[in-house]
């Protein structure tokens, strides 16, 4: 059963009132050490990325992205504060999705990576209107160039080894590895 919390209850908790949860807020969540000890494998089937969802007119809950449904990893705001530590990441309404390859164009600080289903799928987001970063693009292209040089060095070493093996085989040595 999905657990929900009314916005009236948020106002009664000073910490939650200060947070002012909004629908589609995204938080990283880590269990508090004492809470984690109470649970068998607390992070099994749990991403620790919680999205605030609205239920009905005024009830909010935080749901983990692993399953994306109201299972035992759905928290009321009070439960999330009581059982863990929340770190705000973004509000999905203020973000736009980008492809992973587009992360080469933006500063790392401008990118939010949401792990979904234990990272088997990831969602990359940037704040709407974020501009490309000259520094990040230079870093990215320099890394691509270094990667290609590395491939060339590797290919040259492989060719050297294969040519040495060829000479051994031509000399009648059949004990070599191919």
C-alpha positions as CSV (number, residue, x, y, z in Angstrom):
1,X,0.0,0.0,0.0
2,X,1.3,3.4,-0.9
3,X,2.0,5.7,2.1
4,X,1.2,9.3,1.7
5,X,1.6,12.5,3.7
6,X,-0.6,15.6,3.7
7,X,1.0,19.0,3.1
8,X,-0.6,20.1,6.4
9,X,1.7,17.6,8.2
10,X,4.7,19.1,6.5
11,X,4.0,22.5,8.1
12,X,4.0,20.8,11.5
13,X,7.5,19.5,11.0
14,X,10.0,22.5,11.0
15,X,12.6,20.6,9.0
16,X,10.1,19.6,6.3
17,X,8.6,23.1,6.3
18,X,12.0,24.5,5.6
19,X,12.5,22.0,2.8
20,X,9.2,22.9,1.1
21,X,8.9,19.8,-1.0
22,X,7.5,20.3,-4.5
23,X,6.1,17.7,-6.9
24,X,8.9,16.3,-9.1
25,X,11.7,17.3,-6.7
26,X,14.5,14.8,-6.9
27,X,16.7,13.8,-3.9
28,X,19.5,11.4,-3.2
29,X,18.7,9.4,-0.1
30,X,21.0,7.5,2.2
31,X,19.7,5.6,5.2
32,X,21.0,6.9,8.5
33,X,23.5,4.4,10.0
34,X,21.2,3.2,12.8
35,X,18.3,2.8,10.3
36,X,20.6,0.9,7.8
37,X,21.6,-1.5,10.6
38,X,17.9,-2.4,11.2
39,X,17.5,-3.6,7.6
40,X,18.8,-6.6,5.7
41,X,20.5,-5.3,2.6
42,X,19.0,-1.8,2.8
43,X,20.2,-0.9,-0.7
44,X,19.1,-4.1,-2.5
45,X,16.6,-3.1,-5.2
46,X,16.9,0.5,-4.1
47,X,18.5,3.3,-6.1
48,X,18.4,5.9,-3.4
49,X,17.0,8.4,-5.8
50,X,13.7,9.7,-4.6
51,X,11.2,11.7,-6.7
52,X,8.4,13.6,-4.9
53,X,5.0,12.6,-6.3
54,X,1.6,13.9,-5.5
55,X,-1.2,11.7,-4.5
56,X,-4.7,13.2,-4.5
57,X,-5.1,16.9,-3.9
58,X,-2.5,17.5,-1.2
59,X,-0.6,14.3,-0.3
60,X,3.1,14.0,-1.1
61,X,5.3,11.0,-1.1
62,X,8.9,10.2,-2.2
63,X,9.3,7.2,-4.4
64,X,12.5,5.4,-5.3
65,X,13.4,5.2,-9.0
66,X,14.4,1.5,-8.8
67,X,10.9,0.2,-9.4
68,X,9.1,3.5,-9.8
69,X,6.0,2.4,-8.1
70,X,4.5,2.4,-4.6
71,X,6.3,-0.4,-3.0
72,X,8.1,-0.6,0.4
73,X,10.6,2.0,-0.8
74,X,8.1,4.8,-0.9
75,X,8.3,7.3,1.9
76,X,6.2,10.0,3.4
77,X,8.2,13.2,3.9
78,X,8.3,12.5,7.6
79,X,9.6,9.0,7.1
80,X,12.3,10.1,4.7
81,X,13.6,12.7,7.2
82,X,13.3,10.2,10.1
83,X,15.0,7.3,8.3
84,X,17.6,9.0,6.1
85,X,19.4,11.9,4.8
86,X,18.1,13.8,1.7
87,X,20.3,15.7,-0.7
88,X,18.4,17.9,-3.2
89,X,19.4,17.3,-6.8
90,X,16.8,19.1,-8.9
91,X,13.2,19.6,-9.8
92,X,12.3,17.7,-13.0
93,X,10.0,20.6,-14.2
94,X,13.1,22.8,-14.4
95,X,15.3,20.3,-16.2
96,X,15.6,18.9,-19.7
97,X,16.8,15.5,-20.7
98,X,19.9,15.1,-22.7
99,X,21.6,12.0,-24.2
100,X,24.7,10.6,-22.4
101,X,26.9,11.7,-25.4
102,X,25.7,15.3,-24.9
103,X,27.3,15.3,-21.4
104,X,30.6,16.1,-23.3
105,X,29.3,19.6,-23.9
106,X,28.3,20.7,-20.4
107,X,30.1,21.3,-17.1
108,X,29.8,18.3,-14.8
109,X,28.3,20.6,-12.1
110,X,25.4,21.3,-14.6
111,X,24.6,17.7,-15.2
112,X,22.3,15.6,-13.0
113,X,22.6,11.8,-13.5
114,X,19.7,9.8,-12.2
115,X,20.4,6.1,-11.7
116,X,17.4,4.0,-12.6
117,X,17.1,0.3,-11.7
118,X,20.6,0.2,-10.0
119,X,22.2,2.1,-12.9
120,X,21.2,-0.3,-15.6
121,X,19.5,2.7,-17.1
122,X,20.5,6.3,-16.4
123,X,18.8,9.6,-17.1
124,X,20.9,12.7,-17.8
125,X,19.4,16.1,-17.2
126,X,20.5,19.7,-17.4
127,X,18.7,22.8,-16.2
128,X,16.6,24.4,-19.0
129,X,18.6,27.0,-20.8
130,X,22.1,25.7,-19.7
131,X,24.7,26.8,-22.2
132,X,27.5,24.6,-23.5
133,X,30.8,24.9,-21.8
134,X,33.9,25.8,-23.7
135,X,36.2,24.4,-21.0
136,X,34.3,21.1,-20.9
137,X,34.3,20.8,-24.7
138,X,38.0,21.4,-24.8
139,X,38.5,18.8,-22.1
140,X,36.3,16.3,-24.0
141,X,38.0,16.7,-27.4
142,X,41.5,16.5,-25.8
143,X,40.4,13.2,-24.1
144,X,39.1,11.8,-27.4
145,X,42.5,12.7,-29.1
146,X,44.4,11.0,-26.2
147,X,42.1,7.9,-26.5
148,X,42.9,7.6,-30.2
149,X,46.6,7.9,-29.6
150,X,46.3,5.2,-27.0
151,X,44.5,3.0,-29.6
152,X,47.3,3.6,-32.1
153,X,50.0,2.7,-29.5
154,X,48.0,-0.5,-28.6
155,X,47.7,-1.4,-32.3
156,X,51.4,-0.8,-32.9
157,X,52.3,-3.1,-30.0
158,X,49.9,-5.8,-31.2
159,X,51.4,-5.6,-34.7
160,X,54.9,-6.0,-33.3
161,X,53.8,-9.0,-31.3
162,X,52.0,-10.6,-34.2
163,X,55.0,-10.1,-36.5
164,X,57.3,-11.7,-34.0
165,X,54.9,-14.6,-33.7
166,X,54.8,-14.9,-37.5
167,X,58.6,-15.1,-37.7
168,X,58.6,-17.9,-35.1
169,X,56.0,-19.9,-37.0
170,X,57.9,-19.4,-40.3
171,X,60.9,-20.8,-38.5
172,X,58.9,-23.9,-37.6
173,X,57.9,-23.1,-34.0
174,X,54.4,-24.5,-33.5
175,X,54.5,-24.0,-29.7
176,X,53.6,-20.3,-30.0
177,X,50.3,-18.8,-28.9
178,X,48.3,-17.0,-31.5
